Amino acid sequence: MTRAADRDTLASTRRQFLLGAAAVGLGMAPGSAFAQNALSEILNAPSRGNWDDQFDTRGISARQVSSATPIFSNATLMSTQAAVNAYQGIVSSGGWPQVPEVGTLRIGVDSQAVPALRQRLTIAGDLAQGLGMSTAFDTYVEAAVKRFQARHGLPVDGVVSKYTYKAINVPADLRLNQLMINVGRLQQMVSKDLGQRFVMVNIPAAAIEAVENGQVVQRHTAIVGKIDRQTPILESKIINLNLNPYWHAPASIVRKDIIPLMQKDPTYLEKANIHIFDHQGNEIPPQSINWNSDDAVKYLFRQDPGKDNAMASVKINFPNPHSVYMHDTPEQSLFSNLMRFDSSGCVRVQNVRDLVVWLARDTPGWDRQKIEQVIASRQREDVDLVNPVPVYFTYITAWATDPNVVQFRDDIYHRDGSDQLAMSDLKTTAYTGNQKNPYVQGDEDIYR
């Protein structure tokens, strides 16, 4: 694409959003024929683009939010810059209306809040034009809500409740500022040689992309660090895989978790298959330690491989000053949580074996069959990658792989300048997990 064509694309996208947003400046009110006609005229403008073509009542528009374009790419940077221009138009035209939080809105509901919801969705391009200002939450509104939810990393259920209300009522000027901040983050990364193959962990999205030749070839749901135990930004190379790894408890775990558990149940370590060693490698019986003191902190605590191991089947290693890593987990149900900020800095990976097979692809003798055989044996084995794979831990809360599909995520670590951009109310994550291995939902990681 030529530079002139790029400018034309950006200008067209800006006009498109300006026209879609101008309805707010016209002071639309439910039932106002003048406002409805004006909105229809604006949304029928040629610069409206293909939003209407992407929309139907079956929710296909929500699925079309996904893309094989990597977040770290020139295409995403260009689309995000276009989104900045577009949101500048929305803000200059008065932004979008707040949707009254009148309780759960879903298909079949009739509410005075629905016209404002329709306006909000139309301005952002989630709802097709020409659908009126009815108070009915119909199939068109449901499909538009699903598209909005997909763009904001929310469960795509078409129901407006707590978190959808929070996302939908973030003012346009805050979203604009969020986009501008993230353009800077993207520019910094896209300017580098990232490699033909790389792994990108997007912390606020709690998601992972495996990228090859400019396309996302795998996506994985992740669990990342709590607000008070944050996953760090880093760049490294994945060099090694531990199959059926031992887990070594850091001093923070020993102090915060293991000592209190041993005070309550002296058989806890035995049940969890955790052994204690001194600095000479000699195993120490638990009975020899004063559990009413911090004496235990000076010893090494090692958990055997197995189904209850905090890292489960595999650990993915890359050198970094924070001593963090990626790994499997025995608590697979956590991946279905909306707020997946439960670790102490390390990153848990859903369907991690698919990623491991991709990482080890160029290493002779380590195909899926061999990897699965070793994991099934419960015997520890290390795999040194012939071709190390770059890995990037990043913090991207707003981006666009298509100028008409602008994505936003929870500013979980409050780095974008406004508390309203942090969707969750999480401060710390209370333990509710496996009593045999409580730190699998907490500080299972070396990072502290």
Residue, then its C-alpha position, 0 to 999 in steps of 0.5 A: m500500500t502506498r503512503a498516499a493510500d495509507r493517508d486516504t485510508l486514515a482520512s476515510t476512517r476518521r470521516q466514518f467515525l465522525l459521521g457515526a458520532a455526530a448523532v450525539g451532537l444532534g441531541m438525539a432523544p428517544g422518539s424524536a423523528f428529527a434526530q432519527n432522520a438525522l442519524s439515518e442520514i449520517l449513517n447512510a453516508p458512503s464513508r460508513g464503510n462495511w459495518d452494516d455488511q458485517f452485521d446480522t442477528r445470528g451473532i456472526s459479527a461477534r466472530q468476525v472480531s477475531s483475526a489472524t493478524p498479530i498484535f505486534s505487526n505493522a498492520t495492527l499499528m496502522s489500524t490502531q493509528a486509524a482508530v485514534n483518528a476515528y475516536q478523535g472524531i467521536v470525542s470532538s462530536g460529543g462522545w457517546p451517551q451513558v447507558p443507565e444501569v437499570g439492571t440486567l438487559r437481555i433479549g426480550v426486555d423492554s426498557q427506557a435504557v435501550p435507546a441509549l444502548r442503541q445509540r452507544l452501539t451505533i456510534a461505535g459501529d456495533l449496531a447497524q443503522g436504520l434500526g430505530m430507537s425502540t425500547a425493545f432489546d431485540t435480536y439486532v441489539e443482542a447481536a450488537v452487544k455480542r460484537f461489543q463484548a467480543r471487542h472488549g474481551l468479555p463473555v459473548d452472551g449478549v447480556v448487559s450486566k455488571y462488566t458490560y455496563k462498566a465497559i460500555n460506560v467508559p467515556a470516549d475521551l478515556r478510550l481515545n487516550q487509551l488508544m494513544i498510549n497503546v500506539g506508543r507501545l506498539q510503535q516501540m515493539v513493531s520497530k524491532d526485529l521480532g523474529q519469524r517465529f515468536v510468542m507474545v504474552n499480552i498481560p491485560a488480555a491474559a492471552i498468548e499469541a504464537v506467531e509465524n511468518g506474520q500470522v497468528v498460528q496459535r492462540h492460548t488463554a493465559i493466567v497472569g499475575k495478581i495486582d500485587r504480584q504483577t507479571p513483568i514486561l520482558e523480552s527473552k528467548i525460550i531455550n528449554l522445556n521441562l517435561n514433568p518438572y519438579w516444583h521448587a517453592p520460593a521463600s515467599i511461598v514457604r513463609k506465606d503458605i507452607i508454614p501456616l499450613m504445617q501449623k494447621d496440619p503437620t501431614y500437609l507436606e506428605k500429602a502434597n508430595i513435597h520434600i525438604f532439603d538442606h543446602q548439601g542436598n540432604e533430605i530433612p524430616p518435617q518434624s525437625i523444623n520449628w514450624n512456629s518460626d521462620d526456620a523453614v525459609k532457609y531450606l529447599f522445598r521440592q514437589d515431585p512431578g505428578k497430577d498435583n504438581a503446581m506446574a503440572s506437565v510442563k515448564i517453559n524456560f527463558p532467561n530473565p532477571h525476574s525468574v518468571y516462566m510459563h507453565d501448565t497448571p492442574e487447575q484447568s477450570l481457572f481458564s474459564n474465569l473472566m478475570r484471570f489475574d491469579s498468579s504471582g508473576c508467572v504465566r499459566v498456559q491453557n492447552v500448553r501442549d499444543l504450544v510446546v509441540w510448536l516450540a519443539r518443532d525443529t528439535p529432532g526427536w521431539d514430536r507430539q507423540k514423543i512429548e506425550q509419551v514422556i508426560a504420560s511416564r511422569q518421569r522428568e526430562d528436559v528438552d533444549l530447543v535447537n532454535p530458541v524462540p523469542v518471547y515478549f511479555t507486553y502490556i497492550t490494552a487497546w489495539a485494532t487489527d481492523p480500523n472498524v474493529v477496535q479492541f479494549r482490555d482491562d487495564i488491570y495494573h492501572r497503567d493507562g491513566s484512569d482507574q475507570l479503565a480497570m474493569s475488575d475490582l481485584k486487589t488480591t485473589a483469595y484462595t478457593g482452590n485445591q486443598k492439596n496444593p493451595y498455591v496453584q491459585g496463588d504464589e506458585d511461581i518463583y517470581r516475588 
